[in-house]
Structure formats: C-alpha cells, structure tokens
Amino acid sequence: MRGNAISPRYHVSMIAYNEDVEDLFGKVCSISELESMRIPTITPAGRTNTEAAFAAALQYLRHYEHEFQDGPAPMVCHLTDGEINEGSTNLTDICNEIRSISNRDGSTLIQNIYIGDSLLRTPIGDARTWPGVLDRSTIKETHVQHLYDISSPLPESYAKVLAETEGYCLQHGTPMLIPAETPGIVELAFAMSGATPFKSGRD
C-alpha cells in the first residue's frame, strides 16, 4: 500500500511444499489481482524438502526475469516451521544463484521466516527495539542456523523504511532471518517483506 492505494508494481507467486512443491496460483499475479483472490488453504504434511522449494523459486525468477526490470528488486520470502530434512545438499548453491538474479533496483533478496518457540538463546522481547539476529551462535537449532547462512543482508534502505514507517530498529546488514516466536515478530517479518523503498534504487 502507498497510502490508500495499491502499488501496481508488485507481483506475487506462491508455492507450498513438503516432499513435493505445489504452485498455488499457477502464475505470477499482480498485487491488484491478488487482492480479489481467495486465500489458498495449506495443510502441513510430510517431510520438508526446502531445496526443491528454492529450486522452484529459482525457476520462476528465471522465467519471469525479463518482466520485472522496472519494479522493486525481487524477493523470495520463505515461511516455514519445519526442519530441513530432505535434499539440502545443493541449497546454498541454489540460493547463491537466486541472489545473482537482479534488475535495475538491485539483486534478489532472500528472507527466511521460521515459526517456532525458543529459537534464540536470549528471547527477543520487544519486536520494535530488536536489532535482528546479529550473531549466528545465538541461534539454538542447526537447521535455523542454515537459514541464517542463506538469508540476504538487510539493505540499509529497507532498514530505513522499517524505521520511518513502522518504528522498527532492525540493523541494516543483519541477515533477513526472522525467528518468529511471537505474533509481534510475525508482524515484523511481513513488514520487512513489504518494506521496499518507493523509488527505484537501494543500498
């Protein structure tokens, strides 16, 4: 949203995954089109093949690369509550290839939102004053540390938008990993995914 208007420059696709990957829309939708669509029902089941999901995201980005040159830099927003337990041997290489795709606004960003309890050695507390996961060693679980490793650094321009429009204190350069332990942190996660600067160009 830009005030009361939907910004037409955003486009969204959505996939769900366990062992297999499912394309929930069958296409990339404009944000205006998405507003009128039914929210898909997703039922968690099976194991967690994270590599297959990121490979599908990479395929989408390659297929539509020529269509998003004038919009904001692409973002892969990965939401999960499962441990990576299938096909993760090439995940880092796939994520590196995703980040190599860019447009005039910048390189593709990877954001990871992990839903769980007690993920950090020190609880987050107030989402508004939290600076982000600044140190990998503060994460308890190995599979969440892996998500830390593949997350993009938060651009300075995004941190500025979050501070000015939402009042958050995320430090620029911190990995875009959100350990979503509370509803307040979930709100922060989605504010981050929509915090693209209005004008083209970002740090």
DRENLO-414167 format. One record per residue: residue in three letters; x, z, y negated of N, C-alpha, C, O in turn. Coordinates in nm, 2 decimals, always signed. Layout:
residues N
ALA, X, Z, Y, X, Z, Y, X, Z, Y, X, Z, Y;
...
***
This chain:
residues 203
MET, +0.08, +0.00, +0.12, +0.00, +0.00, +0.00, +0.09, +0.00, -0.12, +0.19, +0.07, -0.13;
ARG, +0.05, -0.07, -0.22, +0.10, -0.07, -0.36, -0.01, -0.03, -0.45, -0.08, -0.12, -0.50;
GLY, -0.02, +0.10, -0.48, -0.14, +0.15, -0.55, -0.26, +0.14, -0.46, -0.26, +0.20, -0.35;
ASN, -0.36, +0.07, -0.49, -0.48, +0.05, -0.41, -0.48, -0.08, -0.34, -0.58, -0.12, -0.27;
ALA, -0.37, -0.16, -0.35, -0.37, -0.29, -0.29, -0.28, -0.30, -0.17, -0.18, -0.23, -0.17;
ILE, -0.31, -0.38, -0.07, -0.23, -0.40, +0.05, -0.12, -0.50, +0.01, -0.16, -0.61, -0.03;
SER, +0.00, -0.47, +0.03, +0.11, -0.57, +0.00, +0.11, -0.68, +0.11, +0.12, -0.65, +0.23;
PRO, +0.09, -0.80, +0.07, +0.08, -0.91, +0.17, +0.21, -0.95, +0.24, +0.21, -1.03, +0.33;
ARG, +0.32, -0.89, +0.20, +0.45, -0.94, +0.25, +0.48, -0.87, +0.39, +0.58, -0.91, +0.45;
TYR, +0.40, -0.78, +0.43, +0.43, -0.71, +0.56, +0.36, -0.78, +0.67, +0.24, -0.83, +0.66;
HIS, +0.43, -0.79, +0.79, +0.37, -0.85, +0.91, +0.41, -0.75, +1.02, +0.52, -0.69, +1.02;
VAL, +0.32, -0.74, +1.12, +0.34, -0.64, +1.23, +0.31, -0.70, +1.36, +0.21, -0.77, +1.38;
SER, +0.39, -0.66, +1.46, +0.36, -0.68, +1.60, +0.37, -0.55, +1.67, +0.44, -0.46, +1.62;
MET, +0.31, -0.54, +1.79, +0.31, -0.41, +1.86, +0.32, -0.43, +2.01, +0.25, -0.51, +2.06;
ILE, +0.41, -0.36, +2.07, +0.43, -0.37, +2.22, +0.42, -0.23, +2.27, +0.47, -0.13, +2.21;
ALA, +0.37, -0.22, +2.39, +0.37, -0.09, +2.47, +0.45, -0.11, +2.59, +0.46, -0.23, +2.64;
TYR, +0.51, -0.01, +2.65, +0.60, -0.03, +2.76, +0.60, +0.10, +2.85, +0.59, +0.21, +2.80;
ASN, +0.62, +0.07, +2.98, +0.67, +0.17, +3.08, +0.77, +0.10, +3.16, +0.88, +0.07, +3.11;
GLU, +0.74, +0.07, +3.29, +0.84, -0.02, +3.36, +0.83, -0.16, +3.30, +0.92, -0.24, +3.30;
ASP, +0.71, -0.20, +3.26, +0.68, -0.33, +3.21, +0.64, -0.32, +3.06, +0.61, -0.22, +3.00;
VAL, +0.65, -0.44, +2.99, +0.63, -0.45, +2.85, +0.50, -0.52, +2.83, +0.47, -0.63, +2.89;
GLU, +0.41, -0.47, +2.74, +0.28, -0.54, +2.71, +0.27, -0.57, +2.56, +0.29, -0.48, +2.48;
ASP, +0.24, -0.69, +2.53, +0.22, -0.73, +2.39, +0.07, -0.70, +2.36, -0.02, -0.76, +2.41;
LEU, +0.05, -0.61, +2.27, -0.08, -0.56, +2.24, -0.16, -0.65, +2.15, -0.29, -0.65, +2.15;
PHE, -0.10, -0.73, +2.06, -0.17, -0.82, +1.97, -0.16, -0.96, +2.02, -0.24, -1.05, +1.98;
GLY, -0.06, -1.00, +2.09, -0.03, -1.14, +2.13, +0.02, -1.22, +2.02, +0.04, -1.35, +2.04;
LYS, +0.06, -1.16, +1.91, +0.12, -1.24, +1.80, +0.17, -1.14, +1.69, +0.16, -1.02, +1.71;
VAL, +0.23, -1.20, +1.59, +0.26, -1.12, +1.47, +0.15, -1.13, +1.37, +0.11, -1.24, +1.33;
CYS, +0.09, -1.02, +1.33, -0.02, -1.01, +1.24, +0.02, -0.98, +1.10, +0.11, -0.91, +1.07;
SER, -0.05, -1.04, +1.00, -0.03, -1.00, +0.86, -0.09, -0.86, +0.85, -0.18, -0.82, +0.93;
ILE, -0.04, -0.78, +0.75, -0.09, -0.65, +0.73, -0.24, -0.65, +0.70, -0.31, -0.55, +0.73;
SER, -0.28, -0.75, +0.62, -0.43, -0.76, +0.59, -0.51, -0.78, +0.71, -0.62, -0.72, +0.73;
GLU, -0.46, -0.87, +0.80, -0.53, -0.89, +0.93, -0.53, -0.77, +1.01, -0.64, -0.74, +1.08;
LEU, -0.43, -0.69, +1.01, -0.42, -0.57, +1.10, -0.52, -0.47, +1.05, -0.57, -0.39, +1.13;
GLU, -0.54, -0.46, +0.92, -0.63, -0.36, +0.87, -0.77, -0.37, +0.93, -0.84, -0.26, +0.95;
SER, -0.82, -0.49, +0.97, -0.95, -0.51, +1.02, -0.96, -0.51, +1.17, -1.06, -0.52, +1.23;
MET, -0.84, -0.49, +1.24, -0.84, -0.49, +1.38, -0.86, -0.35, +1.45, -0.84, -0.25, +1.38;
ARG, -0.91, -0.36, +1.57, -0.93, -0.23, +1.65, -0.79, -0.18, +1.69, -0.71, -0.25, +1.73;
ILE, -0.78, -0.05, +1.68, -0.65, +0.02, +1.72, -0.65, +0.01, +1.87, -0.74, +0.06, +1.94;
PRO, -0.54, -0.04, +1.93, -0.54, -0.06, +2.08, -0.52, +0.08, +2.15, -0.46, +0.17, +2.09;
THR, -0.58, +0.09, +2.27, -0.57, +0.21, +2.35, -0.45, +0.20, +2.44, -0.43, +0.10, +2.51;
ILE, -0.36, +0.30, +2.43, -0.24, +0.30, +2.51, -0.25, +0.43, +2.60, -0.26, +0.54, +2.55;
THR, -0.23, +0.41, +2.73, -0.23, +0.52, +2.83, -0.09, +0.53, +2.89, -0.04, +0.44, +2.96;
PRO, -0.02, +0.65, +2.86, +0.11, +0.67, +2.92, +0.11, +0.67, +3.07, +0.02, +0.73, +3.13;
ALA, +0.20, +0.60, +3.13, +0.21, +0.60, +3.28, +0.34, +0.54, +3.32, +0.40, +0.46, +3.24;
GLY, +0.39, +0.58, +3.43, +0.51, +0.51, +3.49, +0.64, +0.56, +3.42, +0.65, +0.66, +3.35;
ARG, +0.75, +0.49, +3.45, +0.88, +0.52, +3.40, +0.91, +0.45, +3.27, +0.82, +0.38, +3.22;
THR, +1.02, +0.48, +3.21, +1.05, +0.44, +3.07, +1.16, +0.34, +3.07, +1.28, +0.37, +3.06;
ASN, +1.13, +0.21, +3.07, +1.23, +0.10, +3.06, +1.25, +0.06, +2.91, +1.20, -0.04, +2.87;
THR, +1.32, +0.15, +2.84, +1.35, +0.13, +2.70, +1.42, -0.01, +2.67, +1.39, -0.07, +2.57;
GLU, +1.51, -0.04, +2.76, +1.59, -0.17, +2.74, +1.49, -0.29, +2.74, +1.51, -0.38, +2.66;
ALA, +1.40, -0.29, +2.83, +1.30, -0.40, +2.83, +1.22, -0.41, +2.70, +1.19, -0.52, +2.65;
ALA, +1.19, -0.29, +2.64, +1.11, -0.29, +2.52, +1.19, -0.35, +2.40, +1.14, -0.43, +2.32;
PHE, +1.32, -0.31, +2.39, +1.41, -0.36, +2.29, +1.44, -0.51, +2.31, +1.45, -0.58, +2.21;
ALA, +1.45, -0.55, +2.43, +1.47, -0.69, +2.46, +1.35, -0.77, +2.41, +1.37, -0.88, +2.36;
ALA, +1.23, -0.72, +2.43, +1.11, -0.79, +2.39, +1.11, -0.80, +2.23, +1.07, -0.90, +2.18;
ALA, +1.15, -0.69, +2.17, +1.16, -0.68, +2.02, +1.26, -0.79, +1.97, +1.23, -0.86, +1.87;
LEU, +1.37, -0.80, +2.04, +1.47, -0.90, +2.00, +1.42, -1.04, +2.01, +1.44, -1.12, +1.93;
GLN, +1.34, -1.06, +2.12, +1.29, -1.20, +2.14, +1.19, -1.23, +2.03, +1.19, -1.34, +1.98;
TYR, +1.11, -1.13, +1.99, +1.01, -1.15, +1.88, +1.09, -1.19, +1.75, +1.06, -1.28, +1.68;
LEU, +1.19, -1.11, +1.72, +1.27, -1.13, +1.60, +1.33, -1.27, +1.59, +1.34, -1.33, +1.49;
ARG, +1.39, -1.31, +1.71, +1.45, -1.44, +1.71, +1.34, -1.55, +1.69, +1.37, -1.65, +1.62;
HIS, +1.23, -1.53, +1.75, +1.12, -1.64, +1.75, +1.07, -1.65, +1.61, +1.04, -1.77, +1.57;
TYR, +1.05, -1.54, +1.53, +0.99, -1.55, +1.40, +1.09, -1.54, +1.29, +1.06, -1.52, +1.17;
GLU, +1.22, -1.55, +1.32, +1.33, -1.52, +1.22, +1.31, -1.61, +1.10, +1.33, -1.57, +0.99;
HIS, +1.27, -1.74, +1.12, +1.26, -1.83, +1.00, +1.14, -1.80, +0.91, +1.13, -1.85, +0.80;
GLU, +1.05, -1.71, +0.96, +0.92, -1.69, +0.88, +0.93, -1.56, +0.79, +0.84, -1.55, +0.71;
PHE, +1.03, -1.48, +0.81, +1.04, -1.36, +0.73, +1.15, -1.35, +0.63, +1.20, -1.24, +0.60;
GLN, +1.20, -1.47, +0.59, +1.32, -1.47, +0.50, +1.29, -1.41, +0.36, +1.38, -1.36, +0.29;
ASP, +1.16, -1.42, +0.31, +1.13, -1.37, +0.18, +1.07, -1.23, +0.18, +1.03, -1.18, +0.07;
GLY, +1.05, -1.17, +0.29, +0.99, -1.04, +0.30, +1.10, -0.93, +0.30, +1.21, -0.96, +0.28;
PRO, +1.05, -0.81, +0.33, +1.15, -0.70, +0.34, +1.23, -0.72, +0.47, +1.19, -0.79, +0.56;
ALA, +1.34, -0.65, +0.48, +1.43, -0.66, +0.60, +1.34, -0.61, +0.72, +1.27, -0.52, +0.70;
PRO, +1.35, -0.68, +0.83, +1.27, -0.64, +0.95, +1.31, -0.50, +0.99, +1.42, -0.45, +0.97;
MET, +1.21, -0.44, +1.06, +1.23, -0.30, +1.11, +1.17, -0.30, +1.25, +1.06, -0.34, +1.27;
VAL, +1.25, -0.24, +1.35, +1.20, -0.21, +1.48, +1.17, -0.06, +1.48, +1.26, +0.02, +1.47;
CYS, +1.04, -0.02, +1.48, +1.00, +0.12, +1.48, +0.97, +0.16, +1.63, +0.86, +0.12, +1.68;
HIS, +1.05, +0.24, +1.69, +1.04, +0.27, +1.83, +0.99, +0.41, +1.84, +1.05, +0.51, +1.80;
LEU, +0.86, +0.43, +1.90, +0.80, +0.56, +1.91, +0.79, +0.59, +2.06, +0.74, +0.51, +2.14;
THR, +0.84, +0.70, +2.10, +0.85, +0.74, +2.25, +0.84, +0.89, +2.27, +0.88, +0.96, +2.18;
ASP, +0.79, +0.92, +2.39, +0.80, +1.06, +2.43, +0.87, +1.08, +2.57, +0.86, +1.18, +2.63;
GLY, +0.93, +0.97, +2.61, +0.98, +0.96, +2.75, +1.13, +0.95, +2.75, +1.20, +0.89, +2.66;
GLU, +1.19, +1.00, +2.85, +1.34, +0.99, +2.87, +1.37, +0.85, +2.92, +1.30, +0.79, +3.00;
ILE, +1.48, +0.80, +2.87, +1.52, +0.66, +2.91, +1.57, +0.67, +3.05, +1.67, +0.73, +3.08;
ASN, +1.49, +0.61, +3.14, +1.53, +0.63, +3.29, +1.52, +0.50, +3.36, +1.52, +0.50, +3.49;
GLU, +1.52, +0.38, +3.29, +1.52, +0.25, +3.36, +1.60, +0.16, +3.27, +1.58, +0.15, +3.15;
GLY, +1.69, +0.08, +3.33, +1.76, -0.03, +3.27, +1.82, -0.01, +3.13, +1.79, -0.08, +3.04;
SER, +1.90, +0.09, +3.12, +1.96, +0.12, +2.99, +2.10, +0.07, +2.97, +2.17, +0.10, +2.87;
THR, +2.16, +0.00, +3.07, +2.30, -0.04, +3.07, +2.33, -0.13, +2.95, +2.45, -0.13, +2.90;
ASN, +2.24, -0.21, +2.91, +2.27, -0.31, +2.80, +2.20, -0.28, +2.67, +2.19, -0.36, +2.58;
LEU, +2.14, -0.16, +2.66, +2.06, -0.12, +2.55, +2.14, -0.13, +2.42, +2.09, -0.18, +2.32;
THR, +2.26, -0.07, +2.42, +2.34, -0.07, +2.30, +2.37, -0.22, +2.25, +2.37, -0.24, +2.13;
ASP, +2.40, -0.30, +2.35, +2.43, -0.44, +2.31, +2.31, -0.51, +2.25, +2.32, -0.59, +2.15;
ILE, +2.19, -0.49, +2.31, +2.07, -0.54, +2.26, +2.04, -0.50, +2.12, +2.00, -0.57, +2.03;
CYS, +2.06, -0.37, +2.09, +2.04, -0.31, +1.96, +2.14, -0.37, +1.86, +2.10, -0.39, +1.74;
ASN, +2.26, -0.39, +1.90, +2.36, -0.45, +1.81, +2.32, -0.59, +1.77, +2.34, -0.63, +1.66;
GLU, +2.26, -0.66, +1.87, +2.21, -0.80, +1.84, +2.09, -0.80, +1.75, +2.08, -0.88, +1.66;
ILE, +2.01, -0.70, +1.77, +1.89, -0.68, +1.68, +1.94, -0.66, +1.53, +1.88, -0.72, +1.44;
ARG, +2.04, -0.57, +1.52, +2.08, -0.54, +1.38, +2.16, -0.66, +1.32, +2.17, -0.67, +1.20;
SER, +2.20, -0.76, +1.40, +2.27, -0.88, +1.35, +2.17, -0.97, +1.28, +2.22, -1.06, +1.21;
ILE, +2.04, -0.96, +1.31, +1.94, -1.05, +1.25, +1.91, -1.00, +1.11, +1.88, -0.88, +1.09;
SER, +1.91, -1.09, +1.02, +1.89, -1.04, +0.88, +1.81, -1.15, +0.80, +1.79, -1.26, +0.85;
ASN, +1.77, -1.11, +0.68, +1.71, -1.20, +0.59, +1.77, -1.17, +0.45, +1.87, -1.10, +0.44;
ARG, +1.71, -1.22, +0.35, +1.77, -1.21, +0.21, +1.77, -1.06, +0.17, +1.84, -1.02, +0.08;
ASP, +1.68, -0.98, +0.23, +1.67, -0.84, +0.19, +1.77, -0.75, +0.26, +1.80, -0.64, +0.21;
GLY, +1.82, -0.79, +0.38, +1.91, -0.71, +0.45, +1.90, -0.73, +0.60, +1.82, -0.81, +0.65;
SER, +1.98, -0.65, +0.67, +1.98, -0.65, +0.82, +1.86, -0.58, +0.88, +1.81, -0.48, +0.82;
THR, +1.83, -0.62, +1.00, +1.72, -0.55, +1.07, +1.75, -0.40, +1.09, +1.87, -0.37, +1.13;
LEU, +1.66, -0.31, +1.07, +1.67, -0.17, +1.08, +1.61, -0.12, +1.21, +1.51, -0.18, +1.25;
ILE, +1.67, -0.03, +1.28, +1.61, +0.03, +1.40, +1.58, +0.18, +1.37, +1.67, +0.26, +1.34;
GLN, +1.45, +0.22, +1.38, +1.41, +0.35, +1.36, +1.36, +0.41, +1.50, +1.28, +0.34, +1.57;
ASN, +1.40, +0.53, +1.54, +1.35, +0.59, +1.66, +1.28, +0.72, +1.62, +1.33, +0.80, +1.55;
ILE, +1.15, +0.73, +1.68, +1.07, +0.85, +1.66, +1.05, +0.90, +1.80, +0.99, +0.84, +1.89;
TYR, +1.10, +1.02, +1.82, +1.09, +1.09, +1.96, +1.00, +1.20, +1.95, +1.02, +1.30, +1.87;
ILE, +0.89, +1.20, +2.02, +0.79, +1.30, +2.02, +0.82, +1.41, +2.13, +0.83, +1.37, +2.24;
GLY, +0.85, +1.53, +2.09, +0.88, +1.63, +2.18, +0.89, +1.77, +2.12, +0.88, +1.78, +2.00;
ASP, +0.92, +1.87, +2.20, +0.94, +2.01, +2.15, +1.08, +2.05, +2.16, +1.15, +2.02, +2.25;
SER, +1.13, +2.13, +2.06, +1.26, +2.19, +2.06, +1.37, +2.09, +2.09, +1.45, +2.12, +2.18;
LEU, +1.37, +1.98, +2.02, +1.47, +1.88, +2.04, +1.60, +1.91, +1.98, +1.71, +1.86, +2.02;
LEU, +1.60, +1.99, +1.87, +1.72, +2.02, +1.80, +1.76, +2.17, +1.82, +1.68, +2.25, +1.85;
ARG, +1.89, +2.20, +1.81, +1.94, +2.34, +1.83, +1.89, +2.43, +1.72, +1.87, +2.55, +1.75;
THR, +1.86, +2.37, +1.61, +1.80, +2.45, +1.50, +1.67, +2.38, +1.46, +1.68, +2.27, +1.42;
PRO, +1.56, +2.45, +1.46, +1.43, +2.39, +1.42, +1.44, +2.33, +1.28, +1.51, +2.38, +1.19;
ILE, +1.36, +2.23, +1.26, +1.36, +2.16, +1.13, +1.31, +2.24, +1.02, +1.36, +2.24, +0.91;
GLY, +1.20, +2.31, +1.04, +1.13, +2.39, +0.93, +1.05, +2.30, +0.84, +0.96, +2.23, +0.89;
ASP, +1.08, +2.30, +0.71, +1.01, +2.22, +0.61, +1.05, +2.08, +0.61, +1.17, +2.04, +0.59;
ALA, +0.96, +1.99, +0.65, +0.99, +1.84, +0.65, +1.03, +1.79, +0.52, +1.11, +1.69, +0.51;
ARG, +0.98, +1.85, +0.41, +1.02, +1.80, +0.27, +1.16, +1.82, +0.24, +1.22, +1.74, +0.16;
THR, +1.22, +1.93, +0.28, +1.36, +1.96, +0.25, +1.46, +1.92, +0.35, +1.58, +1.94, +0.33;
TRP, +1.42, +1.87, +0.46, +1.50, +1.83, +0.58, +1.59, +1.71, +0.54, +1.53, +1.61, +0.50;
PRO, +1.72, +1.72, +0.56, +1.81, +1.61, +0.52, +1.82, +1.50, +0.63, +1.88, +1.39, +0.60;
GLY, +1.77, +1.53, +0.75, +1.79, +1.43, +0.86, +1.88, +1.49, +0.97, +1.94, +1.60, +0.95;
VAL, +1.90, +1.42, +1.08, +1.99, +1.46, +1.18, +2.13, +1.42, +1.14, +2.17, +1.30, +1.16;
LEU, +2.21, +1.51, +1.08, +2.34, +1.47, +1.03, +2.45, +1.48, +1.13, +2.56, +1.43, +1.11;
ASP, +2.43, +1.55, +1.24, +2.53, +1.57, +1.35, +2.47, +1.55, +1.48, +2.37, +1.61, +1.52;
ARG, +2.53, +1.46, +1.56, +2.48, +1.43, +1.70, +2.48, +1.55, +1.79, +2.39, +1.56, +1.87;
SER, +2.57, +1.64, +1.76, +2.58, +1.76, +1.85, +2.46, +1.86, +1.83, +2.45, +1.95, +1.91;
THR, +2.38, +1.84, +1.72, +2.27, +1.93, +1.70, +2.15, +1.89, +1.79, +2.05, +1.96, +1.79;
ILE, +2.16, +1.78, +1.86, +2.05, +1.73, +1.95, +2.08, +1.79, +2.09, +2.19, +1.78, +2.14;
LYS, +1.97, +1.84, +2.15, +1.99, +1.91, +2.28, +1.99, +1.81, +2.39, +2.08, +1.82, +2.48;
GLU, +1.91, +1.71, +2.39, +1.89, +1.62, +2.51, +1.98, +1.50, +2.50, +1.99, +1.44, +2.39;
THR, +2.04, +1.46, +2.61, +2.13, +1.35, +2.61, +2.06, +1.22, +2.58, +2.12, +1.13, +2.51;
HIS, +1.94, +1.20, +2.63, +1.87, +1.07, +2.61, +1.83, +1.06, +2.46, +1.82, +0.95, +2.41;
VAL, +1.80, +1.17, +2.39, +1.78, +1.17, +2.25, +1.90, +1.14, +2.17, +1.90, +1.07, +2.06;
GLN, +2.02, +1.19, +2.22, +2.15, +1.15, +2.16, +2.17, +1.00, +2.17, +2.23, +0.94, +2.07;
HIS, +2.13, +0.94, +2.28, +2.14, +0.79, +2.29, +2.06, +0.72, +2.18, +2.11, +0.62, +2.12;
LEU, +1.94, +0.77, +2.15, +1.86, +0.72, +2.05, +1.93, +0.73, +1.91, +1.92, +0.65, +1.83;
TYR, +1.99, +0.85, +1.89, +2.07, +0.87, +1.77, +2.18, +0.76, +1.75, +2.20, +0.71, +1.64;
ASP, +2.24, +0.73, +1.86, +2.35, +0.63, +1.86, +2.31, +0.49, +1.82, +2.38, +0.41, +1.76;
ILE, +2.18, +0.45, +1.86, +2.13, +0.32, +1.83, +2.05, +0.31, +1.71, +2.00, +0.20, +1.67;
SER, +2.03, +0.42, +1.64, +1.95, +0.42, +1.52, +2.03, +0.37, +1.40, +2.15, +0.40, +1.39;
SER, +1.97, +0.30, +1.31, +2.03, +0.25, +1.19, +2.05, +0.36, +1.09, +1.97, +0.45, +1.08;
PRO, +2.16, +0.35, +1.00, +2.17, +0.44, +0.89, +2.06, +0.42, +0.79, +2.03, +0.31, +0.76;
LEU, +2.01, +0.53, +0.74, +1.90, +0.52, +0.64, +1.96, +0.46, +0.51, +2.05, +0.52, +0.45;
PRO, +1.91, +0.34, +0.46, +1.97, +0.28, +0.34, +1.94, +0.37, +0.22, +1.84, +0.45, +0.21;
GLU, +2.03, +0.37, +0.12, +2.01, +0.45, +0.00, +1.88, +0.42, -0.07, +1.82, +0.51, -0.12;
SER, +1.84, +0.29, -0.08, +1.72, +0.26, -0.14, +1.60, +0.31, -0.07, +1.50, +0.35, -0.14;
TYR, +1.60, +0.32, +0.06, +1.49, +0.38, +0.13, +1.48, +0.53, +0.10, +1.37, +0.59, +0.08;
ALA, +1.60, +0.60, +0.10, +1.60, +0.74, +0.07, +1.55, +0.77, -0.07, +1.48, +0.87, -0.09;
LYS, +1.58, +0.68, -0.16, +1.53, +0.69, -0.30, +1.38, +0.68, -0.30, +1.31, +0.76, -0.37;
VAL, +1.32, +0.58, -0.23, +1.18, +0.56, -0.23, +1.11, +0.68, -0.17, +1.01, +0.73, -0.22;
LEU, +1.16, +0.73, -0.06, +1.10, +0.85, +0.00, +1.11, +0.97, -0.09, +1.01, +1.05, -0.09;
ALA, +1.21, +0.99, -0.17, +1.22, +1.10, -0.26, +1.12, +1.08, -0.37, +1.06, +1.18, -0.41;
GLU, +1.12, +0.96, -0.43, +1.04, +0.94, -0.55, +0.89, +0.93, -0.52, +0.81, +0.98, -0.61;
THR, +0.85, +0.88, -0.41, +0.71, +0.86, -0.38, +0.65, +0.96, -0.29, +0.53, +0.99, -0.30;
GLU, +0.73, +1.03, -0.21, +0.68, +1.12, -0.11, +0.74, +1.26, -0.12, +0.68, +1.35, -0.06;
GLY, +0.85, +1.27, -0.20, +0.90, +1.41, -0.21, +0.99, +1.45, -0.10, +1.02, +1.57, -0.09;
TYR, +1.04, +1.36, -0.02, +1.13, +1.40, +0.09, +1.28, +1.40, +0.05, +1.31, +1.33, -0.05;
CYS, +1.36, +1.47, +0.12, +1.50, +1.48, +0.08, +1.60, +1.43, +0.19, +1.71, +1.47, +0.20;
LEU, +1.55, +1.32, +0.26, +1.64, +1.26, +0.36, +1.77, +1.21, +0.30, +1.76, +1.14, +0.19;
GLN, +1.88, +1.24, +0.36, +2.01, +1.19, +0.31, +2.04, +1.05, +0.35, +2.02, +1.02, +0.46;
HIS, +2.07, +0.96, +0.25, +2.10, +0.83, +0.29, +2.22, +0.82, +0.38, +2.32, +0.90, +0.36;
GLY, +2.22, +0.73, +0.47, +2.33, +0.72, +0.57, +2.30, +0.80, +0.70, +2.37, +0.77, +0.80;
THR, +2.20, +0.89, +0.70, +2.17, +0.96, +0.82, +2.10, +0.86, +0.91, +2.02, +0.78, +0.87;
PRO, +2.13, +0.87, +1.05, +2.06, +0.78, +1.14, +1.91, +0.79, +1.13, +1.85, +0.90, +1.11;
MET, +1.84, +0.68, +1.14, +1.69, +0.68, +1.13, +1.63, +0.72, +1.26, +1.56, +0.65, +1.33;
LEU, +1.67, +0.85, +1.30, +1.61, +0.91, +1.42, +1.53, +1.03, +1.37, +1.57, +1.12, +1.29;
ILE, +1.40, +1.03, +1.41, +1.31, +1.14, +1.38, +1.27, +1.22, +1.50, +1.19, +1.17, +1.58;
PRO, +1.32, +1.34, +1.52, +1.28, +1.43, +1.63, +1.14, +1.49, +1.59, +1.14, +1.59, +1.52;
ALA, +1.03, +1.43, +1.63, +0.90, +1.46, +1.58, +0.85, +1.58, +1.66, +0.77, +1.57, +1.76;
GLU, +0.88, +1.70, +1.61, +0.84, +1.83, +1.68, +0.71, +1.88, +1.62, +0.65, +1.96, +1.69;
THR, +0.68, +1.84, +1.50, +0.56, +1.89, +1.43, +0.48, +1.78, +1.36, +0.54, +1.67, +1.34;
PRO, +0.35, +1.80, +1.33, +0.28, +1.70, +1.26, +0.35, +1.66, +1.13, +0.34, +1.54, +1.09;
GLY, +0.41, +1.75, +1.06, +0.47, +1.72, +0.93, +0.59, +1.63, +0.95, +0.61, +1.54, +0.86;
ILE, +0.66, +1.64, +1.06, +0.77, +1.55, +1.08, +0.72, +1.41, +1.12, +0.79, +1.31, +1.09;
VAL, +0.61, +1.41, +1.20, +0.55, +1.28, +1.23, +0.51, +1.20, +1.10, +0.53, +1.08, +1.09;
GLU, +0.45, +1.28, +1.00, +0.42, +1.22, +0.88, +0.54, +1.16, +0.81, +0.54, +1.05, +0.75;
LEU, +0.65, +1.23, +0.81, +0.78, +1.19, +0.76, +0.82, +1.06, +0.82, +0.87, +0.96, +0.76;
ALA, +0.81, +1.05, +0.96, +0.85, +0.94, +1.03, +0.78, +0.81, +0.99, +0.84, +0.71, +0.97;
PHE, +0.65, +0.82, +0.97, +0.58, +0.70, +0.93, +0.59, +0.67, +0.78, +0.58, +0.55, +0.74;
ALA, +0.62, +0.77, +0.70, +0.66, +0.74, +0.56, +0.79, +0.67, +0.55, +0.80, +0.58, +0.47;
MET, +0.88, +0.70, +0.64, +1.01, +0.63, +0.64, +0.99, +0.48, +0.68, +1.05, +0.40, +0.62;
SER, +0.90, +0.46, +0.78, +0.88, +0.32, +0.83, +0.82, +0.23, +0.72, +0.83, +0.11, +0.73;
GLY, +0.75, +0.29, +0.62, +0.69, +0.21, +0.52, +0.76, +0.23, +0.38, +0.70, +0.19, +0.28;
ALA, +0.88, +0.28, +0.38, +0.95, +0.31, +0.25, +1.04, +0.19, +0.20, +1.13, +0.22, +0.13;
THR, +1.00, +0.07, +0.23, +1.08, -0.04, +0.19, +1.07, -0.06, +0.03, +0.95, -0.04, -0.02;
PRO, +1.18, -0.08, -0.04, +1.17, -0.10, -0.18, +1.08, -0.22, -0.21, +1.08, -0.31, -0.14;
PHE, +1.01, -0.21, -0.33, +0.91, -0.31, -0.36, +0.98, -0.45, -0.39, +0.93, -0.55, -0.35;
LYS, +1.09, -0.44, -0.46, +1.16, -0.57, -0.49, +1.27, -0.60, -0.38, +1.32, -0.51, -0.32;
SER, +1.30, -0.72, -0.36, +1.39, -0.76, -0.27, +1.53, -0.71, -0.31, +1.57, -0.71, -0.42;
GLY, +1.61, -0.67, -0.21, +1.74, -0.62, -0.23, +1.75, -0.47, -0.20, +1.67, -0.40, -0.26;
ARG, +1.84, -0.43, -0.12, +1.85, -0.29, -0.10, +2.00, -0.26, -0.06, +2.07, -0.35, -0.03;
ASP, +2.04, -0.13, -0.07, +2.18, -0.10, -0.04, +2.20, -0.08, +0.11, +2.31, -0.05, +0.16;
***
